[in-house]
Amino acid sequence: MNLPAPDEKTASLKTLTTVIYALYALSLFMGLTAIVWWGVLWTVLGAITWIILIGWVILGVAFVWFIYRIAKGWLNLNDNKPMPL
């Protein structure tokens, strides 16, 4: 059997682990960024249109969505599941 030296194998596994962690962090960051920007968009839209009463509905839906995301995240965390993006 032609196995790599322990130092080469360790370096290879360390590189692979680093790449996996980086991709995971990037996907997590991109998902969180999208959630934040959608929340900002709906909140600003609701604030602009609250005078004509449709803003109250928009702000209410944005609030319910915010609470849903928090509850869903806690449930997934409790079940050791990843948060789908």
Residue pairs with C-beta under 8 A, 6 or more apart in sequence:
3 9
4 12
27 85
30 85
31 83
31 85
34 85
35 69
39 62
39 65
39 66
42 58
42 59
42 61
42 62
42 65
43 59
43 62
45 55
45 58
46 55
46 56
46 57
46 58
46 59
46 62
47 55
47 59
48 55
49 55
49 58
50 56
50 59
72 83
73 83
76 82
76 83
